[in-house]
Amino acid sequence: MLPLIGKISDKKLILKDYTLDSGHLRGLAKVMQMRALPIKAVLFDNCGVDDTELAILLEGISALDGIESFVYKNNVFGQ
């Protein structure tokens, strides 16, 4: 989990070409739900996140106040 925290800069979590699994996302979502991270913007670009993992991530993000931007691209989409 700590490497993900290190990707936060200027209240932006930017992950590009950073492979994540569901364990990473569950941990990140839990920290977000505790409102322990000052995040205003999120970028996930080519991180291998699928639909189920995106749902986990969105649960965490929904607990944060003040999200201004969420970008999710070049990941895995199912039907």
C-alpha positions as CSV (number, residue, x, y, z in Angstrom):
1,M,0.0,0.0,0.0
2,L,2.8,2.5,0.8
3,P,4.0,2.7,-2.8
4,L,0.5,3.9,-3.8
5,I,0.6,6.6,-1.1
6,G,3.9,7.8,-2.6
7,K,2.1,8.5,-5.9
8,I,0.0,11.3,-4.4
9,S,1.4,14.7,-5.2
10,D,-0.3,18.0,-4.9
11,K,-3.5,16.2,-3.8
12,K,-3.5,14.2,-7.1
13,L,-3.2,10.4,-7.3
14,I,-1.6,9.7,-10.7
15,L,-1.0,6.1,-11.7
16,K,0.1,5.5,-15.3
17,D,1.4,2.1,-16.5
18,Y,1.3,1.0,-12.8
19,T,-0.2,-2.5,-12.6
20,L,-2.6,-3.0,-9.7
21,D,-4.5,-6.0,-8.4
22,S,-7.7,-6.2,-6.3
23,G,-5.7,-6.2,-3.1
24,H,-4.1,-2.9,-3.9
25,L,-7.5,-1.4,-4.7
26,R,-9.2,-2.8,-1.6
27,G,-6.4,-1.3,0.5
28,L,-6.6,2.0,-1.3
29,A,-10.4,2.1,-1.0
30,K,-10.3,1.4,2.7
31,V,-7.9,4.3,3.3
32,M,-10.1,6.5,1.2
33,Q,-13.2,5.5,3.2
34,M,-11.3,6.5,6.4
35,R,-10.7,9.8,4.7
36,A,-7.0,9.5,5.5
37,L,-5.9,10.8,2.1
38,P,-6.1,14.4,0.9
39,I,-7.1,13.6,-2.7
40,K,-8.8,15.9,-5.2
41,A,-7.9,14.2,-8.5
42,V,-7.4,10.6,-9.6
43,L,-5.9,9.3,-12.8
44,F,-5.7,5.5,-13.6
45,D,-4.1,5.0,-17.0
46,N,-3.2,1.5,-18.2
47,C,-3.2,0.0,-14.7
48,G,-5.0,-3.3,-15.6
49,V,-8.0,-2.4,-13.5
50,D,-11.1,-4.4,-14.5
51,D,-14.8,-3.7,-13.9
52,T,-14.9,-5.4,-10.5
53,E,-11.8,-3.6,-9.3
54,L,-13.2,-0.3,-10.6
55,A,-16.3,-0.9,-8.4
56,I,-14.0,-1.4,-5.4
57,L,-12.1,1.8,-6.3
58,L,-15.3,3.8,-6.8
59,E,-16.6,2.8,-3.3
60,G,-13.5,4.4,-1.8
61,I,-13.7,7.5,-3.9
62,S,-17.3,8.0,-3.1
63,A,-16.4,8.5,0.6
64,L,-14.0,11.4,-0.2
65,D,-15.1,15.0,-0.1
66,G,-14.0,17.3,-2.8
67,I,-13.1,15.0,-5.7
68,E,-12.7,17.3,-8.7
69,S,-11.4,14.9,-11.3
70,F,-11.5,11.2,-12.0
71,V,-9.9,9.8,-15.2
72,Y,-10.0,6.1,-16.0
73,K,-8.5,5.1,-19.3
74,N,-6.8,2.2,-21.1
75,N,-7.9,-0.3,-18.6
76,V,-9.9,-3.5,-18.9
77,F,-13.7,-3.4,-19.6
78,G,-15.9,-6.4,-19.7
79,Q,-19.4,-6.6,-21.2
